[in-house]
Amino acid sequence: MLAEREIATMRCIEMNALSVPTWIVHITSVAEWIAAIWFVWLYAEVSGRLAWRALSFGMLPALVSAMCACTWHFFDNAPALSWLVTLQAAMTVIGNCTACAAAWWIWRQAQPSEN
């Protein structure tokens, strides 16, 4: 039988079972997405094309989705947190729709006005 200390050590190893390179990809992807949201917002301000702000807002649900994935993996895909998988899927769908709506809004605002 394994001693309690060995079991605790094994649980620590199991937690975060993703490899270090995989964790780097997960964390940098979230950071990259945050930077992209910020750069799109800055582009809207600098260019004066404020419709681009819609894309910044439209990207937020995808960020929530990514954070759900990282949280679930951090806690070793705990069954008690399985609702995060559902939330991640929902945020992915919503994020795709909001990004699409934002792209449409940007396109619409770029059309010459009919006067």
ChimeraX attribute file (.defattr): number of C-alpha atoms within 10 A of each C-alpha:
attribute: neighborCount
match mode: 1-to-1
recipient: residues
	/A:1	5
	/A:2	7
	/A:3	8
	/A:4	9
	/A:5	9
	/A:6	11
	/A:7	12
	/A:8	12
	/A:9	12
	/A:10	11
	/A:11	13
	/A:12	12
	/A:13	12
	/A:14	12
	/A:15	15
	/A:16	17
	/A:17	16
	/A:18	15
	/A:19	9
	/A:20	10
	/A:21	9
	/A:22	11
	/A:23	16
	/A:24	11
	/A:25	12
	/A:26	18
	/A:27	15
	/A:28	12
	/A:29	15
	/A:30	18
	/A:31	12
	/A:32	13
	/A:33	17
	/A:34	15
	/A:35	12
	/A:36	14
	/A:37	19
	/A:38	14
	/A:39	13
	/A:40	18
	/A:41	20
	/A:42	16
	/A:43	15
	/A:44	18
	/A:45	14
	/A:46	10
	/A:47	9
	/A:48	10
	/A:49	14
	/A:50	16
	/A:51	20
	/A:52	23
	/A:53	19
	/A:54	20
	/A:55	23
	/A:56	21
	/A:57	16
	/A:58	22
	/A:59	24
	/A:60	19
	/A:61	21
	/A:62	23
	/A:63	22
	/A:64	18
	/A:65	24
	/A:66	20
	/A:67	18
	/A:68	21
	/A:69	18
	/A:70	19
	/A:71	15
	/A:72	20
	/A:73	18
	/A:74	15
	/A:75	15
	/A:76	18
	/A:77	18
	/A:78	14
	/A:79	10
	/A:80	9
	/A:81	15
	/A:82	11
	/A:83	13
	/A:84	20
	/A:85	15
	/A:86	13
	/A:87	15
	/A:88	21
	/A:89	17
	/A:90	16
	/A:91	20
	/A:92	19
	/A:93	15
	/A:94	18
	/A:95	21
	/A:96	16
	/A:97	15
	/A:98	21
	/A:99	21
	/A:100	15
	/A:101	15
	/A:102	21
	/A:103	17
	/A:104	15
	/A:105	15
	/A:106	18
	/A:107	12
	/A:108	12
	/A:109	14
	/A:110	11
	/A:111	8
	/A:112	7
	/A:113	7
	/A:114	4
	/A:115	3
